[in-house]
Amino acid sequence: MSADLFGSVLSTGLRGSSGINTRPASHPPAQRLRLYDIENCPYCRLVREALTELNLDVEIYPCPKGGERFRPEVVAMGGKAQFPFLFDPNDDSGRYESLDIIAYLYDRYAKRRLPLKWWPGPAQTFSSSLASLPRLAAPARARPGRVPPQMLELYSFESSPFARLVREELCALEIPYIVRQCGRTRATQWLPPAVRERLDLSGGELPNRRYLLEHTGRMAVPYLRDPNRGEGMYESADIIAYLREHYGEP
């Protein structure tokens, strides 16, 4: 295991099961939510975990340090360059503060009480801050990159250590993308992919998991779909190499 992947695995371990298990929202939005964030920001992580737990696909607009592509949009909509910032096109509203965003998501789209795990907000923030420590050496500042005409799609769940490496690259390149949530709803989905496939346990009721199984023959994350080039691929290292080749600047 590379040092980079080890750090990502450690980051996942420090957050336990957060951003993995899913109980879908009962009233998902008609239009996708838009999240302006920084990948390894501890406050942004909390919002992304809640989105996975509610099975809400979301458009991510990366705003790394030194980034100039989407940060001005946040200032124009909310008045300051603070992250995370969630814009909801369904009611034309925007909001800062991770815990306020999470409460909004549960109230508006889950139509249920905020789970107990989110009540001690400072404890969640502290834990997420600890989870950011192993990623201090990860890409944090913007690098030149090209925005594809159509948004890339990343099949993932927030706490996947492999998907995190891909998201870090997308953030550094300031490439917007759609997260297709693939959280877990069954105990058997915690088994390694090879075991699930051997025992024919890879299926699930979530649409994005079914899509991967039906269109690729397997269920694993991350999976990147690029509608601009008609490409789709697994394996974080291959995805990162692909992004650098086709959307990075020399």
N, C-alpha and C positions, 0 to 999 in steps of 0.2 A: 504494500500500500504506500502510495506517495505521501510525502509530508503534507501536501496540499489537501489531499483527500482525507488524511487522518485528522487534520484540523477541522474539516467540514463535518466529519463523523462526530468529533468531540462536541462541536457546536450543537448538533442535533441531540446528542445525549444530554446536554445541559438543559434542554427544554422538555425532556420526557416525551410524552405522547402528544404534546401540543402541535397542532398543524398537521396531524396525520389522520386521526379518526374523523368521520363525517356523519353528521345528521342533517340532511338537506333542509334548507329553508322551505317553508310551506308556500310562500308567495314570492318566487324569484322575480327580479325586475324584468320588465319588457325589454329595456335597453341595457346594454352592459355598463356596469359601473367603471369609472376611470380612477385609477390610483396613481398619484405622482409620488414617487418614493425613491429611497436610496437603499440598495440591497442589504447592506449590513448595518443599517440604522436599527437599533433595538426597538424603537417606537414603531417603525414601519413593519418590522417583523410581526409584532403583535396583531396588526391589522391583517396582514397576509395569512396568519394562522387562523384568524376568525373566518376569513373568506373561504379557506379550505374546509374548515369545520362546518360551514353552512353550504358548501358545494356551490359557491357562486363564482362563475367564470368572471374574469375581470381584465380590463385593458391596463397594462402597466406602462407608465411613461417615466423612464429612468431619469433621475436628476442628480447625478454624481457630483462630487466636488469639482468645481471648475467647469461644470456643464453649462452650456448656453442654449441648448435646444428647447428644453421644456420648462426650465426655471422661470423664464419671463411669463409663461402662461399662468403659472401658479400665482405670481405677483399680481397679474392683471385680474385674476378671478377672486383671489382672497386677500390681497393687499400686502403679503409678505412671503418671503422665500423660506417657508417652514415646512417640514415634512414629518409625517405623511400628510398629504392633502387628498381628500376623496371628493370627486365631483360626481354627482348623481344626475344624469341627463333626464331621468324620469320626473324629477320635480325641480330641475334646474337649480340645485342647491350644492353648496360646497362647504366642507368643514375640515378643521385641523383637529389635533389632539387625538392620539390613538384610542384612548379609552372612550372618548365621546363618539368616535366613529364606530367602534365595536358595539356600543349601546344602541346606536342608530340602526345598525345592520340587524341586530336581533329584534328590535322593536318594529321596524318597518317591514322587513322581509322574512323573518322567522316567525313573527307574531307569537313569541313566547318570552318568558322571563330570561334575563341574562343568567347564564349558568354560574354556579357558585365559584368556579375557578377564576372568573373575571372580577369578582367582588373586591378582593384585596389588590386593587390596581397597582399600588407601589411595589408589592411583592412580585407581581408579574413583570413590571418594568425592570426591577433589579435582576430577576432571573434572565430576562432577555438581554440585559447589558452584559451579564456574565457570558452568555452564549455568543456575544459579538467578539469577545477577547481572542478566541482561537483564529479569528478571521482578520486580525489586524494587518496581516501581510498580504491580504487579498487585494485585487485591483479596487481602488477607491476613487481615483481621479479620472476625469473624462479623457478618452482618447479619440482621435478622429475616426469616424465611422459613417457609413452611408445608410440612410433610411430606405428600406425597400418600399415599393409602391403599395403593396398589400402587407398587412401586419403578419408577422410570423406567429405561429401558434406553438406554445410549449405545453405539452401534457405532463402534469407534474402534481405534486402536493408540497406544501410549503416546507416541511421538515426533511424532505429527501436530501441527503448529503450530496448525492450525485447531481440532482437538479440545481442545487445551490451553486455549484461551480459554473453551470451554464448561465444562470441568472446573473452572476457576478460579471461574466463577460458581456452579456447584453447591457448591463447597467453601465459598464465602463465605455462601451461603444455608443451609448445613448440611443439604442435601438428599441423602439416601442414594440410590444408584443402582447398577445392574448394568452393568459394562463387558462388552460383547460383543466379544471380540477379533477384529480383522480384519487381522492382520499379513500380511506378504508372504512368499510361498514361491517365487515365480518372478521371473526377471529382468525379464520383460515388465511386471510389476506396478509397476515403478518409472516407467513412462511416465505422462505426465499423463492424467487421466481421459478427457478429450476424445479423445485419441489412441487410448487403449485401446478406447473405444466405437466409434470409427470403424473400427478394425481388428478389431473383435470379439474383443478379448483381455481382457475384463473378468472372465471367469470364474475359477474356482479351486476347489481341493478343500476348502477350509475351509468348514464349515457356515455360519458367519455371513456370509461373503462371498457364498455361494450364496443365502442368504436375501435379502440386499439386492437382488441381481440379479433374483431371481424375484418379489419382492414390490413392488419399486419401479422395476424396469427399468434400474437403474444401480448401479454400485459406486463409492461415494465415502464419505469420512468427513469430519466426523462426521455421524451420522444419529441423531436422537433419536426414540425410540418411547415414547409416553405411553399405557399401557393404561387409564389412568383416564379419558381423554377421547377415546380412539380416534384420537389424532393421531400423525402421523409427519412428520418434516421434515429436510431437509438445510440447509446453510449456517449457519455458526457465529453470524453476526449475527442471523439469524432465530430460531435456537434460544435465544439469550440474551434476546432481546426477549420470546419466549414464556414463558420461565422467570420473568422479572420480572413479566410481566402476570398469570400464573396462580398462581405460588407465592411471589412476593415480597410483602413487606408495604409498604403505602403509607408 
